[in-house]
Amino acid sequence: NEAGICTVCDVPSCPFGYSLVSCTSHANAYCTDTNECDVNTTCANGTCQNLVGTWECTSCDPGFSLSSDGKYCSQCDVQDQCRSSSSECIETEDGVKLACDICVDGNLLLEGICYACPPNCAECNSTTSCTLCESGYHMNGIVCQLCDKDPNCNIERIRSKCVKVGSSYYRACVDCHPGYETADS
């Protein structure tokens, strides 16, 4: 170039992850790597590492999990049957969730995941075996079975516990029909 004469500079098209550096009097324009980690929304809630032409999240804050492509951290959901959660995220059948410390009643905690107990169980030691029944039910092997209604009891005044009479279980009666009385009165 001769001094004082304007010439056209060669301006390339930069790919994603690169930015254009304008031409100067000594050189044509060129593309340079953009540090995506300088943008505070890149890897929000995690640690960002700049790579040539791209970035990756190398770790996520507690309560967040890394996306499958490694580009962002998303907040982990709470398990539906969890009463108290930790900040650790774990893989469940329903996706990545917060690990549970305490499940709501009627659920079993195994390795941070709440599993439903069988129907009518208040407590269980597996997803198929009850150890304690809900009110109005009694143990029949490893399942909970509804207690029978005492035909001589007023329905409106039934307590929820069961009483064994012979080989049958009945819901305990508070008030009997005329001519009957409760055995525990």
Residue frames as qw, qx, qy, qz and C-alpha x, y, z in Angstrom:
[[0.000, 0.887, 0.462, 0.000, 0.00, 0.00, 0.00],
 [0.345, 0.411, -0.048, 0.842, 1.08, 3.49, -0.71],
 [0.170, -0.337, -0.538, 0.754, 0.71, 5.93, 2.15],
 [0.238, 0.337, 0.128, -0.902, -2.57, 7.83, 2.13],
 [0.475, 0.084, -0.599, -0.640, -4.36, 5.54, -0.33],
 [0.684, -0.099, 0.492, -0.529, -7.39, 3.54, 0.85],
 [0.342, 0.200, -0.865, -0.307, -7.48, -0.12, -0.07],
 [0.815, -0.252, -0.179, -0.490, -10.14, -2.81, 0.54],
 [0.206, -0.425, 0.839, -0.270, -9.36, -5.14, 3.38],
 [0.520, -0.045, -0.816, -0.250, -10.21, -8.82, 3.19],
 [0.472, -0.274, 0.454, -0.704, -13.03, -9.46, 5.76],
 [0.252, 0.000, -0.962, -0.109, -13.67, -13.13, 6.47],
 [0.689, -0.404, -0.217, -0.561, -16.95, -14.59, 7.72],
 [0.052, -0.396, 0.806, -0.437, -16.32, -15.86, 11.25],
 [0.551, -0.236, -0.780, -0.181, -17.86, -19.17, 12.41],
 [0.638, -0.689, -0.170, -0.298, -19.79, -19.57, 15.68],
 [0.818, -0.484, -0.062, 0.306, -17.50, -19.12, 18.68],
 [0.566, -0.001, 0.139, 0.813, -15.22, -16.66, 16.91],
 [0.086, 0.909, 0.261, -0.314, -15.34, -12.89, 16.57],
 [0.608, 0.645, 0.125, 0.445, -13.98, -10.56, 13.89],
 [0.442, -0.610, 0.031, 0.657, -10.93, -8.45, 14.56],
 [0.428, 0.883, 0.113, -0.158, -11.00, -5.47, 12.17],
 [0.772, 0.348, 0.043, 0.530, -8.28, -4.89, 9.66],
 [0.340, -0.809, 0.041, 0.477, -5.55, -2.42, 10.46],
 [0.353, 0.857, -0.289, -0.241, -3.15, -0.59, 8.25],
 [0.082, -0.574, 0.810, 0.085, -0.77, -3.53, 8.67],
 [0.125, -0.008, 0.991, 0.038, -3.04, -6.58, 8.34],
 [0.436, -0.248, -0.577, -0.645, -6.32, -7.86, 6.98],
 [0.653, -0.356, 0.244, -0.622, -9.22, -8.64, 9.29],
 [0.400, 0.153, -0.903, 0.034, -9.19, -12.05, 10.98],
 [0.745, -0.468, -0.277, -0.385, -11.26, -14.24, 13.29],
 [0.129, 0.386, -0.758, 0.510, -10.27, -14.93, 16.87],
 [0.416, -0.328, -0.843, 0.091, -11.71, -17.30, 19.49],
 [0.375, -0.603, -0.013, -0.704, -14.43, -15.74, 21.66],
 [0.158, 0.058, -0.849, 0.501, -14.25, -16.50, 25.37],
 [0.473, -0.473, -0.539, -0.511, -17.89, -17.46, 25.97],
 [0.577, -0.408, -0.599, 0.376, -17.12, -17.84, 29.69],
 [0.173, 0.012, -0.165, 0.971, -16.80, -14.03, 29.94],
 [0.448, -0.342, -0.315, -0.764, -20.60, -13.87, 29.52],
 [0.235, -0.239, 0.730, -0.596, -22.07, -14.43, 32.97],
 [0.807, 0.082, 0.166, -0.561, -25.05, -16.43, 31.64],
 [0.705, 0.353, -0.610, -0.078, -22.78, -19.10, 30.14],
 [0.589, -0.050, -0.750, 0.298, -22.71, -22.02, 32.60],
 [0.385, -0.531, 0.194, -0.730, -24.84, -20.07, 35.08],
 [0.815, -0.400, 0.252, -0.335, -24.86, -22.10, 38.32],
 [0.969, 0.015, 0.112, 0.218, -21.70, -23.91, 37.30],
 [0.394, -0.644, 0.402, 0.519, -18.05, -23.65, 36.27],
 [0.685, 0.716, 0.048, -0.124, -17.26, -22.68, 32.67],
 [0.576, -0.377, 0.494, 0.531, -14.18, -23.67, 30.66],
 [0.456, 0.749, -0.167, -0.451, -13.43, -21.88, 27.39],
 [0.730, 0.004, 0.598, 0.331, -12.45, -24.14, 24.49],
 [0.095, -0.249, 0.485, 0.833, -11.37, -23.16, 20.99],
 [0.264, -0.129, -0.596, -0.747, -14.56, -22.11, 19.22],
 [0.620, -0.471, -0.520, -0.351, -16.86, -23.22, 22.05],
 [0.223, -0.488, 0.577, -0.616, -17.13, -23.84, 25.83],
 [0.635, -0.245, -0.725, -0.099, -18.18, -26.48, 28.30],
 [0.548, -0.658, 0.214, -0.470, -19.48, -26.53, 31.84],
 [0.424, 0.339, -0.810, 0.222, -17.05, -28.62, 33.87],
 [0.217, -0.251, -0.846, 0.417, -19.19, -28.81, 37.03],
 [0.295, -0.624, -0.388, -0.611, -22.49, -27.57, 38.45],
 [0.200, -0.395, 0.481, -0.757, -23.38, -26.00, 41.78],
 [0.083, 0.142, 0.934, -0.317, -25.22, -28.12, 44.39],
 [0.413, 0.514, 0.540, -0.524, -28.85, -28.67, 43.35],
 [0.516, 0.681, -0.211, -0.475, -28.01, -28.39, 39.63],
 [0.802, -0.023, 0.561, 0.204, -27.12, -31.02, 37.04],
 [0.098, -0.459, 0.553, 0.689, -25.07, -30.90, 33.87],
 [0.740, 0.471, 0.026, -0.480, -26.92, -31.11, 30.55],
 [0.914, 0.084, 0.364, 0.158, -26.08, -34.04, 28.27],
 [0.630, 0.676, 0.029, 0.380, -24.23, -31.72, 25.88],
 [0.652, -0.264, -0.211, 0.679, -22.23, -30.15, 28.73],
 [0.214, 0.475, 0.192, 0.832, -23.38, -26.61, 27.81],
 [0.319, -0.544, 0.071, -0.773, -25.52, -25.64, 30.81],
 [0.130, -0.056, -0.868, 0.477, -26.53, -26.49, 34.38],
 [0.459, -0.423, -0.384, -0.681, -30.22, -26.93, 35.15],
 [0.384, -0.350, 0.551, -0.654, -31.91, -27.00, 38.53],
 [0.229, -0.061, -0.971, -0.032, -32.87, -30.47, 39.74],
 [0.565, -0.411, -0.270, -0.662, -36.53, -31.06, 40.57],
 [0.370, -0.285, 0.709, -0.529, -37.78, -32.30, 43.93],
 [0.194, -0.114, -0.959, -0.169, -39.15, -35.85, 43.98],
 [0.481, -0.437, -0.343, -0.678, -42.92, -35.90, 44.40],
 [0.799, -0.459, -0.375, -0.101, -42.87, -38.22, 47.43],
 [0.587, 0.125, -0.409, 0.687, -39.98, -36.51, 49.21],
 [0.386, -0.862, -0.323, 0.062, -40.43, -34.69, 52.54],
 [0.307, -0.867, 0.271, 0.284, -36.79, -33.51, 52.82],
 [0.825, 0.524, -0.012, 0.210, -34.19, -33.31, 50.03],
 [0.613, -0.454, 0.190, 0.618, -30.44, -32.94, 49.92],
 [0.244, 0.814, -0.186, -0.493, -28.66, -30.74, 47.36],
 [0.278, -0.286, 0.835, 0.379, -27.26, -33.77, 45.51],
 [0.683, 0.370, -0.156, -0.610, -28.82, -34.55, 42.13],
 [0.410, -0.158, 0.895, 0.077, -29.39, -38.19, 41.17],
 [0.358, 0.093, -0.662, -0.652, -30.80, -40.02, 38.16],
 [0.493, 0.133, 0.712, -0.482, -34.30, -41.42, 38.74],
 [0.382, 0.372, 0.812, 0.239, -36.88, -43.07, 36.47],
 [0.181, 0.888, 0.419, -0.050, -38.43, -39.60, 36.05],
 [0.401, 0.795, -0.093, 0.446, -35.18, -37.80, 35.18],
 [0.462, 0.174, -0.478, 0.726, -32.59, -36.02, 37.30],
 [0.477, -0.765, -0.281, -0.329, -34.02, -35.13, 40.71],
 [0.139, -0.667, 0.536, -0.499, -32.74, -34.01, 44.10],
 [0.465, -0.003, -0.864, 0.194, -31.76, -36.94, 46.30],
 [0.588, -0.612, -0.202, -0.489, -34.28, -37.50, 49.07],
 [0.076, 0.356, -0.752, 0.549, -33.38, -37.71, 52.76],
 [0.284, 0.183, 0.784, -0.520, -36.90, -38.43, 54.08],
 [0.161, -0.243, -0.742, -0.604, -39.91, -39.73, 52.12],
 [0.545, -0.224, 0.099, -0.802, -43.54, -38.97, 52.94],
 [0.557, -0.099, 0.749, -0.344, -45.41, -41.75, 54.75],
 [0.827, 0.379, 0.347, -0.227, -46.28, -44.76, 52.61],
 [0.628, 0.720, -0.291, 0.042, -42.99, -44.59, 50.70],
 [0.894, -0.294, 0.116, 0.318, -39.69, -46.42, 50.98],
 [0.094, 0.925, -0.343, -0.136, -36.32, -44.63, 50.74],
 [0.905, -0.041, 0.287, 0.313, -33.64, -46.51, 48.80],
 [0.592, -0.025, 0.264, 0.761, -30.39, -44.78, 47.79],
 [0.044, -0.288, 0.014, 0.957, -31.97, -41.32, 47.75],
 [0.319, -0.108, -0.577, -0.744, -35.06, -42.31, 45.77],
 [0.487, 0.042, 0.560, -0.669, -38.62, -42.61, 47.16],
 [0.270, -0.049, -0.867, -0.415, -40.56, -45.67, 46.02],
 [0.636, -0.269, -0.015, -0.723, -44.26, -46.16, 46.73],
 [0.285, -0.122, 0.904, -0.294, -45.13, -48.89, 49.22],
 [0.090, -0.300, -0.892, -0.326, -47.84, -51.37, 48.21],
 [0.345, -0.523, -0.299, -0.719, -51.44, -50.12, 48.55],
 [0.665, -0.645, -0.201, -0.319, -52.70, -49.41, 52.09],
 [0.780, -0.134, -0.328, 0.516, -49.22, -49.72, 53.67],
 [0.240, -0.970, 0.023, 0.015, -48.08, -47.11, 56.16],
 [0.203, -0.734, 0.628, 0.159, -44.55, -48.61, 56.09],
 [0.961, 0.271, -0.017, -0.056, -42.81, -51.20, 53.94],
 [0.548, -0.578, 0.502, 0.337, -39.42, -52.87, 53.58],
 [0.302, -0.031, 0.709, 0.637, -39.71, -53.30, 49.79],
 [0.347, 0.133, -0.236, -0.898, -42.07, -52.21, 47.03],
 [0.603, -0.110, -0.674, -0.412, -43.96, -55.49, 47.44],
 [0.581, -0.273, -0.719, 0.267, -43.90, -56.12, 51.22],
 [0.316, -0.761, -0.032, -0.566, -45.74, -54.14, 53.94],
 [0.422, 0.041, -0.719, 0.550, -44.52, -53.98, 57.53],
 [0.053, 0.365, 0.561, -0.741, -47.27, -51.70, 58.91],
 [0.121, 0.554, 0.720, 0.400, -50.78, -51.04, 57.58],
 [0.131, -0.309, -0.034, -0.941, -52.73, -47.82, 57.33],
 [0.351, 0.067, 0.612, -0.705, -55.64, -47.35, 59.73],
 [0.748, 0.276, 0.128, -0.591, -58.57, -49.62, 58.92],
 [0.775, 0.402, -0.473, -0.117, -56.33, -52.36, 57.47],
 [0.744, -0.510, 0.429, -0.048, -54.59, -55.39, 58.95],
 [0.036, 0.555, -0.787, -0.266, -51.58, -57.45, 57.90],
 [0.932, 0.164, 0.245, -0.212, -52.36, -60.51, 55.81],
 [0.866, 0.164, 0.151, 0.448, -48.96, -62.00, 55.06],
 [0.449, -0.164, 0.104, 0.872, -47.01, -59.17, 53.37],
 [0.032, -0.421, -0.417, -0.805, -50.04, -57.15, 52.20],
 [0.162, 0.129, 0.504, -0.839, -52.60, -54.98, 53.97],
 [0.152, -0.394, -0.828, -0.368, -56.21, -56.05, 53.82],
 [0.333, -0.411, -0.029, -0.848, -59.28, -53.97, 54.67],
 [0.086, 0.050, 0.856, -0.507, -60.81, -54.87, 58.04],
 [0.173, -0.470, -0.795, -0.341, -64.41, -56.04, 57.97],
 [0.315, -0.382, 0.087, -0.864, -67.26, -53.93, 59.25],
 [0.046, 0.134, 0.892, -0.428, -68.87, -55.25, 62.40],
 [0.189, -0.436, -0.671, -0.569, -72.53, -55.70, 61.40],
 [0.423, -0.691, -0.573, 0.123, -73.61, -54.73, 64.93],
 [0.391, -0.383, -0.110, 0.830, -71.83, -51.35, 64.94],
 [0.257, 0.902, 0.249, -0.243, -73.07, -47.86, 63.97],
 [0.720, 0.421, 0.166, 0.526, -71.05, -46.91, 60.89],
 [0.090, 0.903, 0.006, 0.421, -70.80, -43.21, 61.77],
 [0.476, -0.808, 0.292, -0.189, -68.92, -43.91, 65.00],
 [0.973, 0.042, -0.040, 0.222, -66.21, -46.32, 63.84],
 [0.333, -0.799, 0.413, 0.285, -62.63, -45.80, 64.96],
 [0.590, 0.658, -0.414, -0.220, -59.94, -46.68, 62.50],
 [0.127, -0.471, 0.870, -0.077, -58.08, -49.44, 64.33],
 [0.744, 0.027, -0.563, -0.360, -58.83, -53.14, 63.73],
 [0.544, -0.393, 0.620, -0.406, -59.65, -55.74, 66.35],
 [0.374, 0.179, -0.884, -0.214, -59.04, -59.46, 65.86],
 [0.704, -0.113, 0.410, -0.568, -62.01, -61.64, 66.81],
 [0.910, 0.113, 0.400, 0.000, -61.26, -65.31, 66.22],
 [0.630, 0.004, 0.468, 0.621, -59.65, -65.44, 62.79],
 [0.263, 0.766, 0.413, 0.416, -61.37, -62.26, 61.52],
 [0.302, -0.154, -0.164, 0.926, -60.39, -58.60, 61.79],
 [0.006, 0.812, 0.562, 0.159, -63.07, -55.98, 62.40],
 [0.125, 0.534, -0.095, 0.831, -62.94, -52.23, 62.58],
 [0.228, -0.227, -0.716, 0.620, -63.25, -51.36, 66.26],
 [0.195, -0.684, -0.551, -0.436, -66.63, -50.07, 67.31],
 [0.057, 0.186, -0.391, 0.899, -67.25, -47.05, 69.50],
 [0.504, 0.082, 0.353, -0.784, -71.04, -47.29, 69.62],
 [0.089, 0.082, 0.975, 0.185, -72.98, -50.51, 69.04],
 [0.428, -0.326, -0.514, -0.669, -76.55, -51.02, 67.79],
 [0.593, -0.395, 0.306, -0.631, -79.14, -51.33, 70.63],
 [0.970, -0.143, 0.055, -0.188, -78.75, -54.63, 72.43],
 [0.857, 0.224, -0.180, 0.428, -74.95, -54.85, 71.81],
 [0.336, -0.920, 0.165, 0.114, -71.98, -53.43, 73.69],
 [0.495, 0.700, -0.496, 0.137, -68.27, -53.03, 72.86],
 [0.901, -0.160, -0.349, 0.205, -65.99, -55.69, 74.30],
 [0.535, 0.158, -0.331, 0.761, -63.42, -53.11, 75.47],
 [0.234, -0.639, -0.042, -0.731, -65.91, -50.92, 77.41]]
